[in-house]
Amino acid sequence: VRANEVLWIGDTWITIPGAQHTRVRDRARIANAIGPTEDYNIQAAPYATMAAITDQYNRQAASATKPRVVIMDGGTFDTITGNGSDASVATAASGFRDFLAKVASDGFVGHVIYFLCPEVPGIYGVAALRPLVQQACAESAVPCHFLDLQPLWDGHPEYSSSIQASEAGALVIGEAIWKIMQDNCIAQ
């Protein structure tokens, strides 16, 4: 898997502060999984709903460089804008299921790594969303690796900065994703 075939999609939990993906990239460079100047394909954007995240994927899937690995978050902007309502949680979970079905039908992605942000003040609906996206990931036709950040965040308020990951939190995310990649021989 070439570096530009590893696609990062999602919202600000991918882009802010940014060390999430640079930590994984740096680990991959050290392990010679990618070249010393190569980088991953980052298509994430702030305030992205699951529909917008699916569009991020679709744009890359329509290009000459097909994604073979997808690393993503998503769904919580849907729940934030819906104040954590049952309807907003259902919309986010349904969007994630639809996304996984689309990825499976396209046939070129070998792995999805999905991480769910922790329950931090200002992000509503995470607890209700967790079992739904975890189940969708487990039932996915494409191997989907679910990373729940809540256990990593418990007892570590320094991992968050407002409703985003802090630099310290971003490094924790990057290390956890790299571990999944190594344990499952993803893009190695």
Sequence and secondary structure as in RCSB ss.txt:
>XXXX:A:sequence
VRANEVLWIGDTWITIPGAQHTRVRDRARIANAIGPTEDYNIQAAPYATMAAITDQYNRQAASATKPRVVIMDGG
TFDTITGNGSDASVATAASGFRDFLAKVASDGFVGHVIYFLCPEVPGIYGVAALRPLVQQACAESAVPCHFLDLQ
PLWDGHPEYSSSIQASEAGALVIGEAIWKIMQDNCIAQ
>XXXX:A:secstr
  GGGEEEESSHHHHSSSHHHHHHHHHHHHTTSS TT   EE   TT  HHHHHHHHHHHHTSSS  SEEEE  S
HHHHHHTTT HHHHHHHHHHHHHHHHHHHHH    EEEEEE    TT  SHHHHHHHHHHHHHH SS EEEEE H
HHHTT GGGEETTEE HHHHHHHHHHHHHHHHHTT   
